[in-house]
C-alpha cells in the first residue's frame, strides 16, 4: 500500500525549505537550521520509502547501491563547486 498521508506530510515539511531557498526571504540562522533540518529529515524518510518500494522490483543489493549513490551525489556536487571556485 502506498503511504499517501506520510508522503504528503514529508512534502509539506519540505516546502518551507524550498520557498526559503528560491525566494528573497531570509530568516534567522536558527530558524533556517530548523527549516532545512526538517526538510532533510523528510527527504530521508522519502528515500527510505523509495528504497523499500524498489526492493520489490529489483534485487536488494542493487536497491541499496542506488540509494547509496543518491545519498552521496550532493557531496560530489558540492566538492565540484568548491573545487572550481
C-alpha positions in Angstrom: 0.0 0.0 0.0 1.3 3.4 -0.9 1.8 5.7 2.1 -0.1 8.7 0.9 -0.5 10.5 4.2 3.1 10.2 5.4 4.4 11.1 2.0 2.2 14.2 1.9 3.4 15.1 5.4 7.0 14.9 4.1 6.2 17.1 1.2 4.6 19.7 3.5 7.6 19.6 5.8 10.0 20.2 2.8 8.0 23.1 1.2 9.3 25.9 3.6 12.9 25.0 2.8 12.2 25.2 -1.0 10.4 28.5 -0.6 13.2 29.9 1.6 15.9 28.7 -0.9 14.3 30.1 -4.1 12.8 33.3 -2.8 14.2 36.6 -1.5 13.0 35.7 2.0 15.5 35.5 4.9 15.3 34.0 8.3 17.4 33.9 11.4 20.2 31.3 11.4 18.4 29.1 14.0 15.1 29.2 12.0 17.0 28.4 8.8 18.7 25.5 10.5 15.3 24.1 11.8 13.6 24.6 8.4 16.4 22.9 6.4 16.9 20.2 9.0 13.2 19.3 8.8 13.4 19.2 5.0 16.5 16.9 5.2 14.7 14.6 7.7 11.6 14.5 5.4 13.8 13.7 2.4 15.4 10.8 4.3 12.0 9.3 5.0 11.1 9.6 1.4 14.4 7.9 0.3 13.8 5.1 2.8 10.3 4.5 1.5 11.5 4.6 -2.1 14.2 2.0 -1.3 11.7 -0.3 0.3 9.4 0.1 -2.7 12.1 -0.6 -5.2 13.3 -3.7 -3.4 10.1 -5.4 -4.6 11.0 -4.8 -8.2 14.8 -5.2 -8.3 17.3 -7.1 -6.1 18.1 -5.8 -2.7 21.8 -5.2 -3.4 21.1 -3.1 -6.4 18.5 -1.1 -4.5 21.0 -0.4 -1.7 23.6 0.6 -4.2 21.3 3.1 -5.9 20.3 4.5 -2.5 24.0 5.0 -1.6 24.6 6.7 -4.9 21.7 9.1 -4.4 22.9 9.8 -0.8 26.5 10.6 -2.0 25.7 12.7 -5.1 25.2 16.0 -3.2 28.6 15.6 -1.6 30.2 15.2 -5.0 28.3 18.2 -6.4 29.4 20.5 -3.5 33.0 19.3 -3.9 32.9 20.1 -7.6 31.6 23.6 -6.9 34.2 24.3 -4.2 37.0 22.9 -6.5 36.1 25.2 -9.4 35.8 28.4 -7.4 
